[in-house]
Amino acid sequence: MTISSSDMKHSAVIILMLNTFSAFSESALYGQFLGHCQFSSNDGHDAVYLEQYYFNKMLLAQYNSTLGKMVGYTKKAMKVADTLNKNQEFVTHEKWKTRLCKENSQLLYKGLLNSVEPYVRLRSVKAASSTHPAMLICSVYNFYPKQIKVTWLRDGKEVTSDVTSTEELSNGNWLYQIHSHLEYTPRFGEKITCRVEHASLTKPKFYDWEPVPDPGTQKITIGIVGLLLGLVFLVAGLIYYKKKSAVRVMVPTTEL
Ligand SMILES: *[C@@H]1O[C@H](CO)[C@@H](O)[C@H](O)[C@H]1NC(C)=O
């Protein structure tokens, strides 16, 4: 049997869907046969085809394309698996489905996952060198493809000095992350921005650094709030005192 590769791609989708087959009966017997295609690379080269046979939710046998054979998990299933593994037609058919699985993975990734938008986090850390007291890290996570541009802006102007960056690090799956560092001496009222350019974005994305007020300023703020609160209580107390003394004056008059 010869099948052109384009035919295969069309039939592949159908086969993978038909692969899930269930049977019910009134006596609560439940048989199920599931075909899985598992992969984590973007080109499908590591795709594994698994075909699992269940009866009453118990896994009886499984075909695993890495092993290239059916494995039984009960005595009877082992016998059946053994027979099937010796059957050339069965073996060829499973190999064919494995190929479809690999090709489909590639198609899916290219068609659905052209690019994946990153998640960006901006944070401040203690500077590593003594030239500048502050350092910002712009961490860009989970993007695809690998190509990316991360730059720093101070008041809208690109900064190139005192910028270091990691490589595009692989997450171990097909996604990447990168971390860019900016060492700087803070200037009052300036705006620092991390700019990310990537294929998943129609235009560059900007992430502004919002500095947390330093502990000194925070203490002053807390002090002022405390002072105001004290004043409010003082005024309330004075009013209460005045009212109470007014009532006290009235008490004797009503007794008379
Ligand atoms: C398939 O077989 C490979 C190789 O033995 C194994 O590493 C993998 O875990 C198996 N997959 C499953 C789902 O059993």
The ligand as an ORCA input file, in Angstrom:
! r2SCAN-3c Opt
* xyz 0 1
  C       6.701      4.176     26.548
  O       7.939      3.486     26.555
  C       9.075      4.251     26.947
  C      10.310      3.373     26.821
  O      10.202      2.215     27.568
  C       8.875      4.749     28.352
  O       9.951      5.575     28.727
  C       7.586      5.551     28.435
  O       7.361      5.934     29.771
  C       6.409      4.705     27.947
  N       5.210      5.531     27.995
  C       4.126      5.198     28.722
  C       3.034      6.188     28.766
  O       4.031      4.139     29.306
*
